[in-house]
Amino acid sequence: MDKIKRDNKGRFIKGNDPSKLKGWRDALKKRVANYKPKKIQKKCLTCKKAFEVSLYRKNTAKFCSMSCRSINIGKIRRKKAVPILRHGYMYIRRPSYHRSKRQGGYAKIADLVLEQKIGRLLKENEIAHHIDECKTNDSPDNLLLMTKKQHDNYHLNKRWQK
């Protein structure tokens, strides 16, 4: 193969066009056609299935597919569940909770804490009342068990006193 001449800045010198060199395209095609990247075997963290990955991804590849990756991300998010605020109250995702159907799969943290405090599930007509009226203070000392009627009467009397 002929040598390509360049100046001190790396530019082609006039009259030395690389496209006119003999056989350079064929040599490049052969090199690209025969190229096969090295692969290694890894094990998926979710389904434990073996899969092949290119050598340059050996430290980053952890899952065999996007569906396995999303399953794992969901598990991580459920472990690190952060309470959300709705109408001032704190809720947490708990689809199996007996009162969560009303709130779309979420349970009020105050109800969960009060149930642990009294040692039984809350009935339909029972409410967790916040003594200091701070809706985000869900400590067991701040919660009081009331029926809906008692709770409504309490707040109604408080409004009338003002």
N, C-alpha and C positions, 0 to 999 in steps of 0.2 A: 504494500500500500504506500501511496505517496504521502509525504509529510505535509501537514497544513502549516503554512507560515503565518505567524501573528506578530504584531508590533508589541512594544513594551506595555501597552494598556490592555492587551488581550484581544484586540480587534484583528479581523482577517486582513492580510495585506492584499491589495488589489491584484487580481489575476490568479489568486489561489482560492477559488470558490470550492467549498467542501462538497457541494452537490456534484461536481464534475470528477471527483476522485473515483477510481474504479472499484466497484464491488463493495462500497461502504454500506449500501442499503441491505444487500444480501447478508453481510456479516452481522448487521444489527438485527435483522429478522431472525436469523439462526439463534442468536444469543437470547432474544426475547422468547422465542418458541420453546427453547430448552430450559427456561428458567422455571423452577418449581420451588416455592418458599418452603423452608424447613418447618415442620409441624410437630407439636408435642401433644401428649394425651393429658387431659385434666378431668377432674370429677366435678359434676354440678353440685352446688351446695344445697339445692332444693330437692331434686329428684335422685341424686346420687348416680346418675347415668354418666358414662365416660363419653367425652367428646374431644375432637381435635381442634387445636387452635394454633395460629401462626406463632412463630417464636417471639416476634416483637410484642405479642399480647400476653406473654406468659405470666406477668405480674398482675395484669388487670382483669383478665377473663375469669369469671367465677361461675357463670351460668351457661347452660347449653342453649337456651332460647330466651326470648323476651318475656314469654309467659312465665317461665321459672323465675326470672328476675322480678317481675311484678308481684308474684306470690310472696317472695322473700321480703320485698319492700313493704307489703301489707302487714306481714308479721312484725317487722320492726316498728311500724307506725302504731300497731295495736299495743306493743309492749310499752312504747313511750307515749301513751294516750294522754293528751293534755286536756284539761277541762275547758269547755267552751261556755260562753255567757249567752243566755237567752232571757230577755226580760229581767235582767239583773241577777238571775239565779245561775248557779254553776251546774252543768250537765256533763255526763261522760257517756261514751258509747257503751251500751249494755243491752243488746237485743233480747237476751234471755230473761231480763228483769220483768216481773209481773206487771209493772206499770208503764213499761217502755212503749207499748203499742200506741198509747195516747200521744206520746212525744216523738214518734217516728224512730224508735230504736234507741233513744237516749233516756237515761235515768237521772233524776235530780240527786245530786250528791248529798243534800240534806236528808232526803228520805233514806238513803243507804246508811248514813251515819246513825240516824235515829233508830233504824231497825236493829243495828248492832247494839245500840245502847239498851233498848228494851228487850232484845232477845227474841223477837218474832217479826213477821212481815206486817206491814201496815195494811189496815182494812181500807175499803173503798172510800169510807167517809172520814178517814183520819188524815191529818195534815201535820207536817213538821213546821212549827212556829219558831221564828227567830226572835229570841228575847230582846236583843239589842236592836232589832229591826234592820240589821246589816245583812243583806241577802247573800253576800259572799262569805260570811263568817259561819262556817259549817262545823265548828267545834262541838263536841257532845254536850259541853256545859251550856252552850248558847241555844240548844234546841229543846223544844217542849212539845209534847204530844197533845194535840187538840183535835176535836171533831170539827167538821166544816162549820157547823152551826155555832159552836163556841168561838171559833176563830173569827167568823163574820161579826158576831156580837161584840167581841173584844175590840175589833177595829172600828166598828160603828160607834160604840161608846166613846172611844178615844177621839173620834172626829167631832162628836157632839160636845165633848168637853172643851175643845179648842174654840 
